[in-house]
Amino acid sequence: MKWLNPTLSFLLVTLGVYFVVGWCLLPQPEFEISEHSRLDRFHLLWSMDWGSNTWGFALGPACGAFSGWLTFRKGNRNSAS
């Protein structure tokens, strides 16, 4: 249980940062239609080149490790009381 919260924190923050950085920095694929339905937006997200998200690969684990470390440190502080 001691490692569960830091591990979940690491995974969630890593995936979140990777997704947000990719969504903001990757070039958007072009659509022919001017209006997008929700299914078209999902297809747009799916068709992005996520493999070239180098900033996401760098910042995601770095922020995730920092978040996991802070969670681990907070858990140790609370258990010592």
ZIZIZI-V274148 format. One record per backbone hydrogen bond with DSSP energy under -1.0 kcal/mol. CO is the residue of the C=O (numbers start at 0). NH is the residue of the N-H. E is the energy in kcal/mol with one decimal. If there is no record, write none. Layout:
co:CO nh:NH e:E
co:CO nh:NH e:E
This chain:
co:2 nh:6 e:-1.8
co:3 nh:7 e:-2.7
co:4 nh:8 e:-2.5
co:5 nh:9 e:-2.4
co:6 nh:10 e:-2.5
co:7 nh:11 e:-2.6
co:8 nh:12 e:-2.3
co:9 nh:13 e:-2.4
co:10 nh:14 e:-2.4
co:11 nh:15 e:-2.4
co:12 nh:16 e:-2.7
co:13 nh:17 e:-2.3
co:14 nh:18 e:-2.4
co:15 nh:19 e:-2.6
co:16 nh:20 e:-2.7
co:17 nh:21 e:-2.0
co:18 nh:22 e:-2.7
co:19 nh:23 e:-2.1
co:20 nh:24 e:-2.5
co:21 nh:25 e:-2.1
co:36 nh:40 e:-1.9
co:37 nh:41 e:-1.9
co:38 nh:42 e:-2.1
co:39 nh:43 e:-2.2
co:40 nh:44 e:-2.2
co:41 nh:45 e:-2.3
co:42 nh:46 e:-2.1
co:47 nh:49 e:-1.5
co:48 nh:51 e:-1.1
co:49 nh:52 e:-1.3
co:51 nh:53 e:-1.9
co:52 nh:56 e:-2.0
co:53 nh:57 e:-1.7
co:54 nh:58 e:-3.2
co:55 nh:59 e:-2.0
co:58 nh:62 e:-2.8
co:59 nh:63 e:-2.5
co:60 nh:64 e:-2.7
co:61 nh:65 e:-1.9
co:62 nh:66 e:-2.4
co:63 nh:67 e:-2.7
co:64 nh:68 e:-2.4
co:65 nh:69 e:-2.4
co:66 nh:70 e:-2.4
co:67 nh:71 e:-2.6
co:68 nh:72 e:-2.6
co:69 nh:73 e:-2.4
co:70 nh:74 e:-2.3
co:71 nh:75 e:-2.0
co:72 nh:76 e:-2.0
co:73 nh:77 e:-2.3
co:74 nh:78 e:-1.8
co:75 nh:79 e:-1.2
